[in-house]
Amino acid sequence: MLHYPQIDPVAFQIGPIAVHWYGLMYLIGFSLVWVFGRWRIKQGLSDLTLRDLEDLIFYSVLGVVAGGRLGYVLFYKPSEYLSDPIQVLYLWQGGMSFHGGLIGVIVVLLLFARQRGRSLLEIGDFIAPLIPLGLAAGRLGNFINGELWGRPTQVPWGMVFPQAGDSLARHPSQLYEMALEGFVLFALLWWFARKPRPTGQISALFLMGYGVFRFMVEYTREPDYYLGLLAGGLSMGQLLSVPMIVAGLIIFALSARKSTHAP
């Protein structure tokens, strides 16, 4: 049994300004998108420009924050925020949803694609391989904050999280997510995108890969106390991942079919 290393959530402080590790993880995540996006463009894997990449990152930041917050409000605590809507703006109190952030990013990518005269899937195929390392950084931020811990376990690497309010050894599910949704998914997408693919297949693989990995890890993650387990004994994270998997399968199949019938 391991004990969670008490990590100060504040990375450093400059006068009255405290810089938190979680915020730094967001910065690192988007920086990695920029670095690997530049590499893909310079290797001729996309005809987007560096200016396009910078615009994509800027708009995606807005999509992640707005979508992630609204998704958390709608998916996880709708009644609480409906009773006091001003709390939606209290970002410093925490509460973000990946699935909501994904919807926010899809919206901004759609607007960007229309502005550039391109298809959504074309832009998605470029950005999809860049996302997992950002997700890995975010999950590391969750671990540093000692939040989103796992369910009780007896595995040798089970960890006691003081914030859980008990002395039970739990799965370090944040690290599982960092490994699967981050590093493994990155390796899979980076390998798959190393050569031209039918439009939509890289985006589809991201949707399927993230959905499957998130669904798996949720079995080790403690359900949100205010929701518990829902239909079929599944968590909210699992229920939200199912549409991702289905959408990915459909997009992949349609893309393959279209490619097969292309002249």
Backbone torsions as a table, in degrees:
resi	resn	phi	psi	omega
1	MET	NA	131.9	179.7
2	LEU	-105.7	158.8	176.3
3	HIS	-114.4	134.0	-180.0
4	TYR	-57.2	127.4	178.0
5	PRO	-73.0	118.3	-177.8
6	GLN	-64.5	105.8	-178.6
7	ILE	-105.6	128.4	177.4
8	ASP	-65.0	120.1	-179.1
9	PRO	-63.7	-17.0	177.8
10	VAL	-91.0	116.5	-178.9
11	ALA	-70.8	-46.1	176.4
12	PHE	-161.9	165.5	-176.8
13	GLN	-134.3	134.5	176.5
14	ILE	-118.0	101.4	-175.3
15	GLY	61.0	-127.6	179.3
16	PRO	-82.4	-4.0	-175.9
17	ILE	-93.4	118.2	178.1
18	ALA	-102.8	126.9	178.5
19	VAL	-101.0	117.0	-175.7
20	HIS	-89.5	149.1	178.0
21	TRP	-57.6	-39.1	-176.4
22	TYR	-63.0	-41.0	176.3
23	GLY	-64.4	-38.1	178.0
24	LEU	-64.5	-35.0	179.1
25	MET	-63.8	-38.4	175.5
26	TYR	-61.8	-43.9	180.0
27	LEU	-62.6	-43.8	178.6
28	ILE	-63.1	-42.5	-179.5
29	GLY	-58.8	-49.6	-179.5
30	PHE	-70.1	-29.1	176.0
31	SER	-66.0	-39.3	177.6
32	LEU	-65.4	-37.3	175.4
33	VAL	-59.7	-42.9	-179.7
34	TRP	-64.8	-45.7	-177.6
35	VAL	-63.6	-50.7	-177.0
36	PHE	-74.9	-27.5	175.0
37	GLY	-66.0	-42.8	176.2
38	ARG	-59.7	-41.1	-178.8
39	TRP	-63.2	-44.3	-179.8
40	ARG	-62.7	-39.1	179.5
41	ILE	-67.6	-44.3	-178.1
42	LYS	-68.6	-25.5	177.3
43	GLN	-84.0	2.0	178.4
44	GLY	75.5	20.3	179.6
45	LEU	-84.2	-3.5	176.3
46	SER	-154.6	148.3	176.6
47	ASP	-95.8	11.7	172.7
48	LEU	-70.1	156.1	178.9
49	THR	-96.1	167.1	176.4
50	LEU	-62.5	-33.7	176.4
51	ARG	-64.7	-40.2	176.2
52	ASP	-59.1	-43.5	179.7
53	LEU	-60.6	-45.6	-179.9
54	GLU	-62.9	-40.6	177.0
55	ASP	-64.8	-41.1	179.0
56	LEU	-59.8	-44.7	-179.3
57	ILE	-64.3	-44.0	-179.2
58	PHE	-60.3	-49.2	-179.2
59	TYR	-67.7	-33.9	179.8
60	SER	-66.9	-35.2	175.9
61	VAL	-58.5	-45.4	178.3
62	LEU	-62.6	-42.4	-179.7
63	GLY	-64.9	-41.8	-179.8
64	VAL	-63.2	-47.5	-176.4
65	VAL	-68.2	-51.1	-177.8
66	ALA	-66.9	-48.2	-179.4
67	GLY	-67.2	-40.8	179.8
68	GLY	-62.6	-40.4	-180.0
69	ARG	-71.3	-47.7	-179.6
70	LEU	-64.9	-35.8	177.4
71	GLY	-63.4	-41.3	178.1
72	TYR	-62.5	-43.5	-179.6
73	VAL	-62.6	-46.8	-174.5
74	LEU	-77.7	-37.9	-175.1
75	PHE	-84.5	-32.5	-169.0
76	TYR	-113.1	-40.0	-176.1
77	LYS	-136.4	53.5	-175.9
78	PRO	-63.0	-42.6	-176.7
79	SER	-66.3	-39.5	-179.0
80	GLU	-63.1	-43.6	-177.5
81	TYR	-79.6	-26.0	175.2
82	LEU	-67.9	-31.0	178.9
83	SER	-75.5	-22.0	179.2
84	ASP	-147.9	74.8	-172.2
85	PRO	-57.2	-26.9	-177.6
86	ILE	-61.5	-22.7	-179.6
87	GLN	-66.4	-18.7	177.6
88	VAL	-57.5	-31.7	-177.2
89	LEU	-83.3	-7.2	-176.1
90	TYR	-83.0	67.6	-176.8
91	LEU	-62.8	-29.3	-177.8
92	TRP	-68.4	-13.9	177.9
93	GLN	-85.6	-1.7	178.9
94	GLY	85.7	173.8	178.9
95	GLY	109.0	87.1	177.8
96	MET	-134.4	148.1	-179.6
97	SER	-118.7	127.8	177.5
98	PHE	-61.3	-46.1	-176.4
99	HIS	-63.1	-36.7	175.2
100	GLY	-66.8	-41.3	177.4
101	GLY	-62.1	-36.9	178.2
102	LEU	-63.8	-42.7	178.0
103	ILE	-62.3	-41.9	178.2
104	GLY	-61.0	-41.9	179.3
105	VAL	-67.3	-40.4	178.9
106	ILE	-60.4	-40.2	179.3
107	VAL	-62.2	-47.4	-178.0
108	VAL	-69.6	-33.3	176.6
109	LEU	-66.5	-36.8	177.9
110	LEU	-64.3	-44.2	178.3
111	LEU	-64.3	-41.1	179.1
112	PHE	-64.0	-43.8	-178.9
113	ALA	-62.0	-43.9	179.7
114	ARG	-63.8	-38.8	179.9
115	GLN	-65.0	-33.6	-178.0
116	ARG	-95.0	2.2	-179.8
117	GLY	69.2	34.1	-179.5
118	ARG	-121.5	173.4	177.1
119	SER	-91.9	155.8	178.5
120	LEU	-60.7	-42.7	-177.7
121	LEU	-67.5	-32.1	177.3
122	GLU	-62.5	-45.9	178.1
123	ILE	-68.6	-39.2	179.0
124	GLY	-61.7	-38.1	179.2
125	ASP	-64.0	-30.6	177.9
126	PHE	-75.1	-42.9	-171.7
127	ILE	-84.3	-26.5	-173.8
128	ALA	-55.5	-45.9	-178.9
129	PRO	-67.6	-13.9	-177.4
130	LEU	-88.9	-14.9	-172.3
131	ILE	-76.3	-41.3	-171.2
132	PRO	-56.5	-38.3	-179.9
133	LEU	-66.3	-32.2	173.9
134	GLY	-65.4	-38.7	176.9
135	LEU	-64.4	-39.4	178.5
136	ALA	-60.8	-42.3	178.8
137	ALA	-63.3	-40.3	178.7
138	GLY	-63.7	-40.9	178.8
139	ARG	-67.9	-34.0	174.3
140	LEU	-63.7	-37.4	175.5
141	GLY	-62.0	-39.9	176.0
142	ASN	-60.5	-41.6	-179.8
143	PHE	-66.0	-43.8	179.3
144	ILE	-60.3	-37.6	178.4
145	ASN	-74.8	-11.3	-178.1
146	GLY	67.5	34.0	-177.2
147	GLU	-117.8	168.1	178.5
148	LEU	56.0	43.0	-180.0
149	TRP	-70.7	171.3	-174.9
150	GLY	-93.0	-175.9	179.3
151	ARG	-79.9	159.2	177.5
152	PRO	-56.8	143.6	-177.3
153	THR	-151.7	164.0	175.7
154	GLN	-115.3	11.1	177.8
155	VAL	-66.6	151.1	-175.6
156	PRO	-58.2	-27.5	-179.0
157	TRP	-94.3	11.9	175.2
158	GLY	-56.8	143.4	-172.7
159	MET	-127.0	138.8	176.3
160	VAL	-88.7	119.4	178.5
161	PHE	-102.9	112.3	-179.0
162	PRO	-55.3	-34.2	-177.3
163	GLN	-65.6	-18.1	179.6
164	ALA	-73.1	-16.4	176.0
165	GLY	79.4	15.4	175.5
166	ASP	-143.2	-178.2	-179.6
167	SER	-111.0	26.3	-177.7
168	LEU	-84.1	138.6	172.8
169	ALA	-74.0	132.5	-175.6
170	ARG	-129.2	158.0	173.9
171	HIS	-63.5	133.0	171.2
172	PRO	-78.5	68.9	-170.9
173	SER	-62.5	-25.2	177.2
174	GLN	-60.9	-38.5	-179.5
175	LEU	-73.6	-32.4	174.1
176	TYR	-61.5	-44.8	-179.3
177	GLU	-66.4	-39.2	177.8
178	MET	-59.7	-40.5	-178.2
179	ALA	-71.5	-48.6	-173.9
180	LEU	-80.8	-55.6	-178.0
181	GLU	-70.4	-22.3	-178.4
182	GLY	-97.6	-80.5	-169.9
183	PHE	-70.8	-45.4	-178.7
184	VAL	-66.4	-44.9	179.6
185	LEU	-64.8	-37.6	176.8
186	PHE	-61.1	-47.3	-179.4
187	ALA	-61.7	-41.6	-179.6
188	LEU	-63.5	-48.7	-177.6
189	LEU	-69.2	-39.5	-179.3
190	TRP	-63.8	-39.9	176.4
191	TRP	-65.6	-45.7	-176.5
192	PHE	-66.2	-33.8	-175.2
193	ALA	-90.8	9.4	-176.9
194	ARG	-71.3	-15.6	176.8
195	LYS	-138.9	162.5	-176.3
196	PRO	-57.7	138.3	177.7
197	ARG	-128.9	157.7	174.7
198	PRO	-55.0	139.2	-177.1
199	THR	-54.1	127.5	177.2
200	GLY	104.5	-20.0	-174.4
201	GLN	-71.9	-35.3	178.6
202	ILE	-68.6	-42.2	176.0
203	SER	-60.6	-43.2	-179.0
204	ALA	-62.9	-41.6	-179.8
205	LEU	-64.8	-36.2	176.4
206	PHE	-62.8	-47.5	-179.6
207	LEU	-60.1	-46.6	-179.9
208	MET	-66.0	-46.2	-176.9
209	GLY	-62.8	-48.6	179.6
210	TYR	-63.5	-45.1	-177.9
211	GLY	-58.3	-44.9	-179.3
212	VAL	-67.0	-46.0	-178.7
213	PHE	-64.7	-42.0	179.5
214	ARG	-65.3	-41.4	179.2
215	PHE	-59.7	-42.4	-179.4
216	MET	-65.4	-49.2	-175.1
217	VAL	-66.5	-28.2	-179.0
218	GLU	-60.4	-22.6	177.3
219	TYR	-68.8	-17.9	178.6
220	THR	-106.0	-6.6	-175.6
221	ARG	-96.1	136.2	179.3
222	GLU	-64.6	125.1	178.9
223	PRO	-62.3	152.0	177.2
224	ASP	-59.6	130.5	-173.1
225	TYR	-61.6	-28.7	-177.1
226	TYR	-86.5	-3.6	177.4
227	LEU	-120.8	-41.7	-175.1
228	GLY	66.7	-156.5	176.9
229	LEU	-89.1	145.1	-173.9
230	LEU	-111.6	-144.9	-175.5
231	ALA	-54.4	131.7	178.2
232	GLY	68.5	17.0	-178.1
233	GLY	71.5	20.5	-179.9
234	LEU	-97.9	153.3	176.8
235	SER	-84.2	168.0	176.9
236	MET	-60.9	-39.9	178.6
237	GLY	-59.5	-38.4	178.3
238	GLN	-70.2	-42.5	179.5
239	LEU	-62.6	-35.5	179.5
240	LEU	-77.0	-21.7	-179.6
241	SER	-80.6	-26.9	-178.7
242	VAL	-58.7	-48.0	178.2
243	PRO	-60.6	-31.8	177.3
244	MET	-62.8	-46.1	-179.0
245	ILE	-62.9	-46.3	-179.7
246	VAL	-62.3	-45.4	179.6
247	ALA	-61.7	-40.9	178.8
248	GLY	-62.6	-43.4	178.6
249	LEU	-61.7	-43.3	-178.8
250	ILE	-65.4	-46.9	-179.2
251	ILE	-62.2	-42.2	-179.2
252	PHE	-63.5	-45.0	-178.6
253	ALA	-65.3	-44.2	179.7
254	LEU	-65.1	-37.8	179.1
255	SER	-65.1	-43.1	179.2
256	ALA	-64.7	-41.1	179.8
257	ARG	-64.7	-43.9	-180.0
258	LYS	-63.5	-39.4	-179.9
259	SER	-66.2	-38.5	-179.1
260	THR	-65.7	-37.0	-176.4
261	HIS	-92.7	2.1	179.9
262	ALA	-70.4	143.8	-179.2
263	PRO	-68.4	NA	NA
